[in-house]
Amino acid sequence: MRIPSLPHTVRRSPEPLLLTLAAVAAVAVAVSLLVFQYRPDNHGDAVKNEVLTAATEGTVALLSYSPESLDSDFAAAKSRMTGDFLTYYNQFTEKVIAPAAKEKSVRTTATIVRSAVAELHADSAVALLFINQTTTSAEKPDPALAASSVRVTLSKVEDSWLISSFDPV
């Protein structure tokens, strides 16, 4: 008795293998986008620290000045700004702050109480800052304390984070 022989090779269609490879590739792309593109918490701590340093030092420079050193105080603040905000700051300090500071001997000192990065992207960031600001003048030599919070938007210009927007919250 002879047993019928089976074919030695079984031919399979390549479609299931191609579909499997396509599905694996799609999942890999989706995971990569999630991890590297859409999750701001995945940016390194070093970048977050750069942003917070730029936001805090820039805010202190922007809000701290004295009549004896107005020009250097304003120059230090301007070096930490960019874009339309820099233009606005130039005009505001020339027309409002400088005359008042000189005429009434206004002196302000800002300190950052708390800060955090709210958004972080490759070329922009947003930080939230809580500020204590002390102000004295010839008319009111006793320090007046004001607490406030601001939303500081920063733009990456070359290798520096510069303030591009400064909004009270």
URVENMO-V355922 format. One record per residue. N is the residue number from 1. RES is the residue in one letter. OMEGA is omega in whole degrees, -180 to 180 (none if undefined). Layout:
n: [N N]
res: [RES RES]
omega: [OMEGA OMEGA]
This chain:
n: [1 2 3 4 5 6 7 8 9 10 11 12 13 14 15 16 17 18 19 20 21 22 23 24 25 26 27 28 29 30 31 32 33 34 35 36 37 38 39 40 41 42 43 44 45 46 47 48 49 50 51 52 53 54 55 56 57 58 59 60 61 62 63 64 65 66 67 68 69 70 71 72 73 74 75 76 77 78 79 80 81 82 83 84 85 86 87 88 89 90 91 92 93 94 95 96 97 98 99 100 101 102 103 104 105 106 107 108 109 110 111 112 113 114 115 116 117 118 119 120 121 122 123 124 125 126 127 128 129 130 131 132 133 134 135 136 137 138 139 140 141 142 143 144 145 146 147 148 149 150 151 152 153 154 155 156 157 158 159 160 161 162 163 164 165 166 167 168 169]
res: [M R I P S L P H T V R R S P E P L L L T L A A V A A V A V A V S L L V F Q Y R P D N H G D A V K N E V L T A A T E G T V A L L S Y S P E S L D S D F A A A K S R M T G D F L T Y Y N Q F T E K V I A P A A K E K S V R T T A T I V R S A V A E L H A D S A V A L L F I N Q T T T S A E K P D P A L A A S S V R V T L S K V E D S W L I S S F D P V]
omega: [-176 178 180 -179 178 177 -177 179 176 180 177 179 -180 -176 -180 179 179 178 178 179 179 179 179 179 180 178 179 178 -179 179 179 178 180 -175 -172 -174 -167 -178 -178 -180 178 177 -176 177 -180 180 177 179 177 -179 -180 178 179 -179 -177 180 178 179 178 179 -178 -173 -178 178 176 -176 -179 -174 -176 -176 -180 177 180 179 178 179 -178 -179 -179 -177 178 171 -178 180 176 178 178 -178 177 -178 -177 -179 -180 -173 -173 -171 -176 179 -179 -179 -179 -176 -174 -179 180 178 177 177 179 172 179 -179 179 178 178 174 180 179 178 178 -177 -175 177 179 175 177 175 -177 173 -168 165 -180 179 -179 173 176 178 -180 -178 -177 176 -177 174 -179 176 176 -180 175 -178 173 -177 176 -179 176 178 179 -171 -179 -176 172 -178 -179 179 178 -176 -172 174 176 none]
